[in-house]
Every structure is written in structure tokens, then in C-alpha cells.
Amino acid sequence: MKKLVALLLAVIMCFALVACGGPDRQPAIDAFNEASTAFDALAAEVNANPDEYSQEVFDTLNEMADVMIQHKELLEGDEEISQEKLDEMMAWYGDVNEWVASVEAELAAQ
């Protein structure tokens, strides 16, 4: 009987630990890292050749940099993040990647 109770308590504790963990941040962290790498490469290119880019590109880079900093703090912090917020962040990282690709394509076409 004691073994059964001990096993039951162990199973309950495992479920409790899983439930307290919250949503998995790792997919969002991976998406952030990918978007951040592409973003940083473009920012370095823009800073190296500022005459080749419009003011709109500079403004968008600055706005995106602010959001990236906020997201980095959220992902590295202890604050709980909902799965909905993580999904929203990952979708935004996809937008960042698309924007970076479009700016690079525009430059290559010139």
C-alpha cells in the first residue's frame, strides 16, 4: 500500500511540475535568434552604406530594434509569458525576416 501511495504522489508531483512550467519559450527564442541574426546583418550593412538606403529603412530599423530589445528582455526574464504572446512574437519575427529579405532584394535590384 505504501508503494502505491508513493507512486501516486510521485505522479501527482510530476504533473504539478509540468503544469507550473508554463508555455515553452524555446521556439520563440529560436525564432528571435534567427530574426535577430538577419536584422543585425542588415543593420550593419545599412550603417556601412547609409547613402544607399532611404530614411524609411532607417526609421523601420530603429522601431524594430526597440521591439527586439523588449522581446529579448521578455524572453530572458522570469516573467511568465502566455502562449498567445509567444505566438504573436514568433509571427512578428517572421515579419522581420520578410522585411529584411525585401530590403536586401531591393538593394540587389538597384
PyRosetta script that sets phi, psi and omega in degrees:
from pyrosetta import init, pose_from_sequence

init()
pose = pose_from_sequence("MKKLVALLLAVIMCFALVACGGPDRQPAIDAFNEASTAFDALAAEVNANPDEYSQEVFDTLNEMADVMIQHKELLEGDEEISQEKLDEMMAWYGDVNEWVASVEAELAAQ")
pose.set_psi(1, -40.5)
pose.set_omega(1, 179.8)
pose.set_phi(2, -63.3)
pose.set_psi(2, -38.1)
pose.set_omega(2, 179.3)
pose.set_phi(3, -64.8)
pose.set_psi(3, -39.4)
pose.set_omega(3, 179.2)
pose.set_phi(4, -64.9)
pose.set_psi(4, -44.1)
pose.set_omega(4, 179.0)
pose.set_phi(5, -64.9)
pose.set_psi(5, -42.3)
pose.set_omega(5, 179.3)
pose.set_phi(6, -63.0)
pose.set_psi(6, -42.1)
pose.set_omega(6, 178.3)
pose.set_phi(7, -64.2)
pose.set_psi(7, -43.6)
pose.set_omega(7, 178.8)
pose.set_phi(8, -61.4)
pose.set_psi(8, -43.8)
pose.set_omega(8, 178.3)
pose.set_phi(9, -64.2)
pose.set_psi(9, -39.2)
pose.set_omega(9, 178.7)
pose.set_phi(10, -63.2)
pose.set_psi(10, -42.6)
pose.set_omega(10, 178.7)
pose.set_phi(11, -64.7)
pose.set_psi(11, -42.2)
pose.set_omega(11, 179.3)
pose.set_phi(12, -63.2)
pose.set_psi(12, -41.3)
pose.set_omega(12, 179.2)
pose.set_phi(13, -65.5)
pose.set_psi(13, -37.3)
pose.set_omega(13, 177.7)
pose.set_phi(14, -63.1)
pose.set_psi(14, -43.9)
pose.set_omega(14, 177.9)
pose.set_phi(15, -64.0)
pose.set_psi(15, -37.7)
pose.set_omega(15, 179.4)
pose.set_phi(16, -64.8)
pose.set_psi(16, -41.2)
pose.set_omega(16, 179.0)
pose.set_phi(17, -65.0)
pose.set_psi(17, -40.8)
pose.set_omega(17, 179.0)
pose.set_phi(18, -65.7)
pose.set_psi(18, -41.6)
pose.set_omega(18, -178.7)
pose.set_phi(19, -66.7)
pose.set_psi(19, -32.3)
pose.set_omega(19, -178.4)
pose.set_phi(20, -79.2)
pose.set_psi(20, -15.8)
pose.set_omega(20, -174.6)
pose.set_phi(21, -68.6)
pose.set_psi(21, -25.2)
pose.set_omega(21, -177.3)
pose.set_phi(22, 74.8)
pose.set_psi(22, -176.4)
pose.set_omega(22, -179.0)
pose.set_phi(23, -66.7)
pose.set_psi(23, 153.0)
pose.set_omega(23, -179.9)
pose.set_phi(24, -75.7)
pose.set_psi(24, 121.3)
pose.set_omega(24, -179.3)
pose.set_phi(25, -83.2)
pose.set_psi(25, -16.2)
pose.set_omega(25, -170.7)
pose.set_phi(26, -57.6)
pose.set_psi(26, -43.1)
pose.set_omega(26, 177.0)
pose.set_phi(27, -60.3)
pose.set_psi(27, -37.5)
pose.set_omega(27, 178.1)
pose.set_phi(28, -69.1)
pose.set_psi(28, -37.9)
pose.set_omega(28, 178.2)
pose.set_phi(29, -64.4)
pose.set_psi(29, -43.0)
pose.set_omega(29, 178.2)
pose.set_phi(30, -62.7)
pose.set_psi(30, -43.3)
pose.set_omega(30, 178.9)
pose.set_phi(31, -65.5)
pose.set_psi(31, -38.9)
pose.set_omega(31, 177.2)
pose.set_phi(32, -61.5)
pose.set_psi(32, -47.1)
pose.set_omega(32, -178.5)
pose.set_phi(33, -60.8)
pose.set_psi(33, -41.5)
pose.set_omega(33, 178.6)
pose.set_phi(34, -63.8)
pose.set_psi(34, -48.3)
pose.set_omega(34, -179.6)
pose.set_phi(35, -65.3)
pose.set_psi(35, -39.0)
pose.set_omega(35, -179.0)
pose.set_phi(36, -64.8)
pose.set_psi(36, -39.4)
pose.set_omega(36, 178.5)
pose.set_phi(37, -62.9)
pose.set_psi(37, -47.4)
pose.set_omega(37, 179.2)
pose.set_phi(38, -64.4)
pose.set_psi(38, -43.1)
pose.set_omega(38, 180.0)
pose.set_phi(39, -62.0)
pose.set_psi(39, -46.7)
pose.set_omega(39, -178.8)
pose.set_phi(40, -63.1)
pose.set_psi(40, -39.4)
pose.set_omega(40, 178.4)
pose.set_phi(41, -63.2)
pose.set_psi(41, -43.4)
pose.set_omega(41, 178.6)
pose.set_phi(42, -66.2)
pose.set_psi(42, -42.4)
pose.set_omega(42, 179.7)
pose.set_phi(43, -60.5)
pose.set_psi(43, -40.5)
pose.set_omega(43, 178.1)
pose.set_phi(44, -64.3)
pose.set_psi(44, -40.7)
pose.set_omega(44, 178.8)
pose.set_phi(45, -65.0)
pose.set_psi(45, -43.5)
pose.set_omega(45, -179.9)
pose.set_phi(46, -64.4)
pose.set_psi(46, -42.9)
pose.set_omega(46, 179.6)
pose.set_phi(47, -67.0)
pose.set_psi(47, -31.0)
pose.set_omega(47, 179.3)
pose.set_phi(48, -76.1)
pose.set_psi(48, -29.1)
pose.set_omega(48, -176.9)
pose.set_phi(49, -133.2)
pose.set_psi(49, 63.5)
pose.set_omega(49, -173.3)
pose.set_phi(50, -63.8)
pose.set_psi(50, -25.2)
pose.set_omega(50, -178.3)
pose.set_phi(51, -71.8)
pose.set_psi(51, -16.2)
pose.set_omega(51, -177.6)
pose.set_phi(52, -89.1)
pose.set_psi(52, -2.1)
pose.set_omega(52, -175.3)
pose.set_phi(53, -124.2)
pose.set_psi(53, 150.7)
pose.set_omega(53, -179.8)
pose.set_phi(54, -81.3)
pose.set_psi(54, 165.7)
pose.set_omega(54, 176.7)
pose.set_phi(55, -62.6)
pose.set_psi(55, -32.1)
pose.set_omega(55, 178.6)
pose.set_phi(56, -60.6)
pose.set_psi(56, -39.1)
pose.set_omega(56, 178.0)
pose.set_phi(57, -64.5)
pose.set_psi(57, -44.4)
pose.set_omega(57, 178.1)
pose.set_phi(58, -60.7)
pose.set_psi(58, -44.6)
pose.set_omega(58, -179.6)
pose.set_phi(59, -63.4)
pose.set_psi(59, -44.1)
pose.set_omega(59, 179.9)
pose.set_phi(60, -64.6)
pose.set_psi(60, -42.0)
pose.set_omega(60, 177.0)
pose.set_phi(61, -58.5)
pose.set_psi(61, -43.9)
pose.set_omega(61, 180.0)
pose.set_phi(62, -64.3)
pose.set_psi(62, -43.1)
pose.set_omega(62, 178.5)
pose.set_phi(63, -63.3)
pose.set_psi(63, -45.1)
pose.set_omega(63, 179.8)
pose.set_phi(64, -64.7)
pose.set_psi(64, -38.2)
pose.set_omega(64, 178.9)
pose.set_phi(65, -60.5)
pose.set_psi(65, -41.3)
pose.set_omega(65, 178.3)
pose.set_phi(66, -61.2)
pose.set_psi(66, -44.5)
pose.set_omega(66, -179.8)
pose.set_phi(67, -67.8)
pose.set_psi(67, -40.1)
pose.set_omega(67, 179.0)
pose.set_phi(68, -60.7)
pose.set_psi(68, -40.6)
pose.set_omega(68, 178.4)
pose.set_phi(69, -63.0)
pose.set_psi(69, -44.4)
pose.set_omega(69, 178.6)
pose.set_phi(70, -61.9)
pose.set_psi(70, -44.3)
pose.set_omega(70, -179.4)
pose.set_phi(71, -65.4)
pose.set_psi(71, -39.5)
pose.set_omega(71, 178.9)
pose.set_phi(72, -59.9)
pose.set_psi(72, -45.2)
pose.set_omega(72, 179.0)
pose.set_phi(73, -62.6)
pose.set_psi(73, -41.0)
pose.set_omega(73, 177.9)
pose.set_phi(74, -63.6)
pose.set_psi(74, -46.6)
pose.set_omega(74, -176.7)
pose.set_phi(75, -68.2)
pose.set_psi(75, -31.4)
pose.set_omega(75, 179.7)
pose.set_phi(76, -88.0)
pose.set_psi(76, -15.9)
pose.set_omega(76, -175.4)
pose.set_phi(77, -81.1)
pose.set_psi(77, 177.7)
pose.set_omega(77, 179.9)
pose.set_phi(78, -93.1)
pose.set_psi(78, -8.8)
pose.set_omega(78, -178.2)
pose.set_phi(79, -64.1)
pose.set_psi(79, 136.7)
pose.set_omega(79, 179.1)
pose.set_phi(80, -71.0)
pose.set_psi(80, 136.7)
pose.set_omega(80, 179.0)
pose.set_phi(81, -118.7)
pose.set_psi(81, 132.2)
pose.set_omega(81, 179.9)
pose.set_phi(82, -72.1)
pose.set_psi(82, 156.9)
pose.set_omega(82, 177.5)
pose.set_phi(83, -62.2)
pose.set_psi(83, -34.9)
pose.set_omega(83, 178.0)
pose.set_phi(84, -61.5)
pose.set_psi(84, -43.4)
pose.set_omega(84, 178.8)
pose.set_phi(85, -66.4)
pose.set_psi(85, -41.1)
pose.set_omega(85, 178.0)
pose.set_phi(86, -62.2)
pose.set_psi(86, -42.4)
pose.set_omega(86, 177.8)
pose.set_phi(87, -63.0)
pose.set_psi(87, -41.1)
pose.set_omega(87, 178.2)
pose.set_phi(88, -62.4)
pose.set_psi(88, -42.7)
pose.set_omega(88, 179.1)
pose.set_phi(89, -63.5)
pose.set_psi(89, -44.1)
pose.set_omega(89, -179.0)
pose.set_phi(90, -64.9)
pose.set_psi(90, -37.2)
pose.set_omega(90, 176.8)
pose.set_phi(91, -64.3)
pose.set_psi(91, -39.7)
pose.set_omega(91, 178.5)
pose.set_phi(92, -64.4)
pose.set_psi(92, -38.5)
pose.set_omega(92, 177.9)
pose.set_phi(93, -62.7)
pose.set_psi(93, -35.3)
pose.set_omega(93, 174.5)
pose.set_phi(94, -62.9)
pose.set_psi(94, -40.4)
pose.set_omega(94, 176.7)
pose.set_phi(95, -63.3)
pose.set_psi(95, -39.9)
pose.set_omega(95, 178.1)
pose.set_phi(96, -60.7)
pose.set_psi(96, -47.5)
pose.set_omega(96, 179.9)
pose.set_phi(97, -60.2)
pose.set_psi(97, -41.7)
pose.set_omega(97, 178.8)
pose.set_phi(98, -65.2)
pose.set_psi(98, -41.9)
pose.set_omega(98, -179.6)
pose.set_phi(99, -64.7)
pose.set_psi(99, -44.9)
pose.set_omega(99, 178.5)
pose.set_phi(100, -58.5)
pose.set_psi(100, -45.4)
pose.set_omega(100, 179.8)
pose.set_phi(101, -62.2)
pose.set_psi(101, -39.6)
pose.set_omega(101, -178.7)
pose.set_phi(102, -68.4)
pose.set_psi(102, -38.4)
pose.set_omega(102, 177.5)
pose.set_phi(103, -65.4)
pose.set_psi(103, -43.2)
pose.set_omega(103, 177.9)
pose.set_phi(104, -63.1)
pose.set_psi(104, -39.0)
pose.set_omega(104, 178.5)
pose.set_phi(105, -66.2)
pose.set_psi(105, -40.7)
pose.set_omega(105, 177.6)
pose.set_phi(106, -60.7)
pose.set_psi(106, -42.6)
pose.set_omega(106, -179.5)
pose.set_phi(107, -66.4)
pose.set_psi(107, -40.8)
pose.set_omega(107, -179.8)
pose.set_phi(108, -65.7)
pose.set_psi(108, -30.8)
pose.set_omega(108, -178.8)
pose.set_phi(109, -75.9)
pose.set_psi(109, -17.7)
pose.set_omega(109, -177.4)
pose.set_phi(110, -79.4)
pose.dump_pdb("model.pdb")
